[in-house]
Amino acid sequence: MAYFNQVLAALVLSLAVHGGAWAQLVIVSGKNGAITELSRSQAERLFLGRATTLPDNTPVTLIDLPPGPDRDTFYLKLTGKNPVQTRAYWSRQVFTGRALPPRQASSIEELRRWLVDDDNAIGYLPEEQVDNHLRILLGVTD
Protein backbone atom coordinates (compact mmCIF):
# COMPACT_ATOMS: atom_id res chain seq x y z
CA MET A 1 0.00 0.00 0.00
CA ALA A 2 2.88 2.37 0.77
CA TYR A 3 4.27 1.78 -2.72
CA PHE A 4 0.90 2.67 -4.26
CA ASN A 5 0.80 5.93 -2.27
CA GLN A 6 4.32 6.82 -3.44
CA VAL A 7 3.41 6.18 -7.07
CA LEU A 8 0.20 8.20 -6.70
CA ALA A 9 2.09 11.09 -5.09
CA ALA A 10 4.68 11.05 -7.89
CA LEU A 11 1.93 11.08 -10.51
CA VAL A 12 0.14 14.02 -8.88
CA LEU A 13 3.42 15.93 -8.58
CA SER A 14 4.26 15.20 -12.21
CA LEU A 15 0.89 16.51 -13.36
CA ALA A 16 1.29 19.65 -11.26
CA VAL A 17 4.78 20.35 -12.63
CA HIS A 18 3.79 19.72 -16.25
CA GLY A 19 0.39 21.40 -16.06
CA GLY A 20 1.36 23.95 -18.73
CA ALA A 21 1.65 21.20 -21.30
CA TRP A 22 -2.08 20.53 -20.87
CA ALA A 23 -3.11 23.98 -22.11
CA GLN A 24 -6.14 24.11 -24.36
CA LEU A 25 -5.19 24.60 -28.00
CA VAL A 26 -7.51 26.51 -30.31
CA ILE A 27 -7.72 27.02 -34.06
CA VAL A 28 -7.93 30.72 -34.86
CA SER A 29 -8.27 33.20 -37.71
CA GLY A 30 -7.88 36.95 -37.87
CA LYS A 31 -10.75 38.83 -36.22
CA ASN A 32 -11.78 40.36 -39.56
CA GLY A 33 -10.90 37.29 -41.63
CA ALA A 34 -13.15 35.56 -44.14
CA ILE A 35 -13.28 32.32 -42.13
CA THR A 36 -15.80 32.57 -39.30
CA GLU A 37 -16.53 28.93 -38.47
CA LEU A 38 -14.84 25.57 -38.76
CA SER A 39 -15.87 22.04 -37.84
CA ARG A 40 -13.49 19.48 -36.41
CA SER A 41 -13.73 17.31 -39.53
CA GLN A 42 -12.99 20.32 -41.77
CA ALA A 43 -9.98 21.19 -39.59
CA GLU A 44 -8.64 17.65 -39.76
CA ARG A 45 -9.03 17.51 -43.56
CA LEU A 46 -7.30 20.88 -43.94
CA PHE A 47 -4.39 20.18 -41.60
CA LEU A 48 -3.78 16.80 -43.28
CA GLY A 49 -3.73 18.39 -46.73
CA ARG A 50 -6.83 16.49 -47.84
CA ALA A 51 -8.60 19.78 -48.56
CA THR A 52 -7.40 23.28 -49.43
CA THR A 53 -10.78 25.01 -49.33
CA LEU A 54 -13.86 25.08 -47.14
CA PRO A 55 -17.13 23.58 -48.44
CA ASP A 56 -18.15 27.02 -49.76
CA ASN A 57 -14.90 27.08 -51.82
CA THR A 58 -13.20 29.64 -49.57
CA PRO A 59 -9.45 28.99 -50.00
CA VAL A 60 -7.55 28.43 -46.76
CA THR A 61 -3.94 29.27 -45.90
CA LEU A 62 -2.72 27.04 -43.07
CA ILE A 63 -0.07 28.14 -40.60
CA ASP A 64 1.84 25.79 -38.29
CA LEU A 65 3.70 26.68 -35.15
CA PRO A 66 7.40 25.79 -35.13
CA PRO A 67 8.24 22.25 -33.99
CA GLY A 68 7.65 21.81 -30.28
CA PRO A 69 5.19 20.58 -27.66
CA ASP A 70 2.24 22.73 -28.81
CA ARG A 71 2.57 21.55 -32.40
CA ASP A 72 2.97 17.92 -31.34
CA THR A 73 -0.07 18.12 -29.07
CA PHE A 74 -2.14 19.83 -31.76
CA TYR A 75 -1.56 17.12 -34.36
CA LEU A 76 -1.98 14.33 -31.82
CA LYS A 77 -5.32 15.72 -30.60
CA LEU A 78 -6.65 16.69 -34.04
CA THR A 79 -5.41 13.81 -36.19
CA GLY A 80 -4.31 11.11 -33.75
CA LYS A 81 -0.78 11.21 -35.21
CA ASN A 82 2.29 11.51 -32.99
CA PRO A 83 5.24 13.69 -34.13
CA VAL A 84 7.02 10.84 -35.97
CA GLN A 85 3.82 9.81 -37.75
CA THR A 86 3.07 13.44 -38.67
CA ARG A 87 6.52 13.96 -40.20
CA ALA A 88 6.28 10.67 -42.11
CA TYR A 89 2.80 11.56 -43.33
CA TRP A 90 3.92 14.95 -44.68
CA SER A 91 7.06 13.44 -46.24
CA ARG A 92 4.85 11.03 -48.21
CA GLN A 93 2.42 13.79 -49.20
CA VAL A 94 5.22 16.03 -50.49
CA PHE A 95 7.13 13.19 -52.20
CA THR A 96 4.04 12.00 -54.08
CA GLY A 97 2.98 15.54 -54.95
CA ARG A 98 -0.38 15.19 -53.20
CA ALA A 99 -0.06 18.15 -50.85
CA LEU A 100 2.26 20.67 -49.28
CA PRO A 101 2.47 21.12 -45.50
CA PRO A 102 1.22 24.31 -43.85
CA ARG A 103 3.44 27.40 -43.78
CA GLN A 104 5.55 27.39 -40.65
CA ALA A 105 5.65 30.46 -38.45
CA SER A 106 8.84 31.00 -36.48
CA SER A 107 6.93 32.10 -33.36
CA ILE A 108 3.48 32.74 -31.96
CA GLU A 109 3.97 36.45 -32.69
CA GLU A 110 4.67 35.74 -36.36
CA LEU A 111 1.67 33.41 -36.54
CA ARG A 112 -0.54 36.20 -35.13
CA ARG A 113 0.78 38.69 -37.72
CA TRP A 114 0.14 36.29 -40.61
CA LEU A 115 -3.39 35.59 -39.38
CA VAL A 116 -4.20 39.30 -39.18
CA ASP A 117 -2.62 40.03 -42.58
CA ASP A 118 -4.22 37.13 -44.51
CA ASP A 119 -8.03 36.99 -44.41
CA ASN A 120 -8.00 33.32 -45.44
CA ALA A 121 -5.41 32.11 -42.95
CA ILE A 122 -5.99 29.83 -39.98
CA GLY A 123 -3.55 28.57 -37.40
CA TYR A 124 -3.52 27.24 -33.87
CA LEU A 125 -2.07 28.29 -30.55
CA PRO A 126 -2.63 27.93 -26.81
CA GLU A 127 -5.91 29.58 -25.83
CA GLU A 128 -4.19 31.96 -23.41
CA GLN A 129 -2.22 33.40 -26.37
CA VAL A 130 -5.38 34.57 -28.18
CA ASP A 131 -5.66 38.36 -28.28
CA ASN A 132 -8.38 40.75 -29.47
CA HIS A 133 -7.10 40.59 -33.07
CA LEU A 134 -7.94 36.88 -33.38
CA ARG A 135 -11.15 34.85 -33.57
CA ILE A 136 -11.40 31.37 -32.04
CA LEU A 137 -12.86 28.96 -34.59
CA LEU A 138 -12.50 25.65 -32.75
CA GLY A 139 -11.14 24.21 -29.52
CA VAL A 140 -8.93 21.17 -30.07
CA THR A 141 -9.58 18.46 -27.52
CA ASP A 142 -9.20 14.69 -27.41
C-alpha positions in Angstrom: 0.0 0.0 0.0 2.9 2.4 0.8 4.3 1.8 -2.7 0.9 2.7 -4.3 0.8 5.9 -2.3 4.3 6.8 -3.4 3.4 6.2 -7.1 0.2 8.2 -6.7 2.1 11.1 -5.1 4.7 11.0 -7.9 1.9 11.1 -10.5 0.1 14.0 -8.9 3.4 15.9 -8.6 4.3 15.2 -12.2 0.9 16.5 -13.4 1.3 19.6 -11.3 4.8 20.3 -12.6 3.8 19.7 -16.3 0.4 21.4 -16.1 1.4 24.0 -18.7 1.7 21.2 -21.3 -2.1 20.5 -20.9 -3.1 24.0 -22.1 -6.1 24.1 -24.4 -5.2 24.6 -28.0 -7.5 26.5 -30.3 -7.7 27.0 -34.1 -7.9 30.7 -34.9 -8.3 33.2 -37.7 -7.9 37.0 -37.9 -10.8 38.8 -36.2 -11.8 40.4 -39.6 -10.9 37.3 -41.6 -13.2 35.6 -44.1 -13.3 32.3 -42.1 -15.8 32.6 -39.3 -16.5 28.9 -38.5 -14.8 25.6 -38.8 -15.9 22.0 -37.8 -13.5 19.5 -36.4 -13.7 17.3 -39.5 -13.0 20.3 -41.8 -10.0 21.2 -39.6 -8.6 17.6 -39.8 -9.0 17.5 -43.6 -7.3 20.9 -43.9 -4.4 20.2 -41.6 -3.8 16.8 -43.3 -3.7 18.4 -46.7 -6.8 16.5 -47.8 -8.6 19.8 -48.6 -7.4 23.3 -49.4 -10.8 25.0 -49.3 -13.9 25.1 -47.1 -17.1 23.6 -48.4 -18.2 27.0 -49.8 -14.9 27.1 -51.8 -13.2 29.6 -49.6 -9.5 29.0 -50.0 -7.5 28.4 -46.8 -3.9 29.3 -45.9 -2.7 27.0 -43.1 -0.1 28.1 -40.6 1.8 25.8 -38.3 3.7 26.7 -35.1 7.4 25.8 -35.1 8.2 22.2 -34.0 7.7 21.8 -30.3 5.2 20.6 -27.7 2.2 22.7 -28.8 2.6 21.6 -32.4 3.0 17.9 -31.3 -0.1 18.1 -29.1 -2.1 19.8 -31.8 -1.6 17.1 -34.4 -2.0 14.3 -31.8 -5.3 15.7 -30.6 -6.7 16.7 -34.0 -5.4 13.8 -36.2 -4.3 11.1 -33.7 -0.8 11.2 -35.2 2.3 11.5 -33.0 5.2 13.7 -34.1 7.0 10.8 -36.0 3.8 9.8 -37.7 3.1 13.4 -38.7 6.5 14.0 -40.2 6.3 10.7 -42.1 2.8 11.6 -43.3 3.9 14.9 -44.7 7.1 13.4 -46.2 4.9 11.0 -48.2 2.4 13.8 -49.2 5.2 16.0 -50.5 7.1 13.2 -52.2 4.0 12.0 -54.1 3.0 15.5 -54.9 -0.4 15.2 -53.2 -0.1 18.1 -50.9 2.3 20.7 -49.3 2.5 21.1 -45.5 1.2 24.3 -43.9 3.4 27.4 -43.8 5.6 27.4 -40.7 5.7 30.5 -38.5 8.8 31.0 -36.5 6.9 32.1 -33.4 3.5 32.7 -32.0 4.0 36.4 -32.7 4.7 35.7 -36.4 1.7 33.4 -36.5 -0.5 36.2 -35.1 0.8 38.7 -37.7 0.1 36.3 -40.6 -3.4 35.6 -39.4 -4.2 39.3 -39.2 -2.6 40.0 -42.6 -4.2 37.1 -44.5 -8.0 37.0 -44.4 -8.0 33.3 -45.4 -5.4 32.1 -42.9 -6.0 29.8 -40.0 -3.5 28.6 -37.4 -3.5 27.2 -33.9 -2.1 28.3 -30.5 -2.6 27.9 -26.8 -5.9 29.6 -25.8 -4.2 32.0 -23.4 -2.2 33.4 -26.4 -5.4 34.6 -28.2 -5.7 38.4 -28.3 -8.4 40.8 -29.5 -7.1 40.6 -33.1 -7.9 36.9 -33.4 -11.2 34.9 -33.6 -11.4 31.4 -32.0 -12.9 29.0 -34.6 -12.5 25.6 -32.8 -11.1 24.2 -29.5 -8.9 21.2 -30.1 -9.6 18.5 -27.5 -9.2 14.7 -27.4 
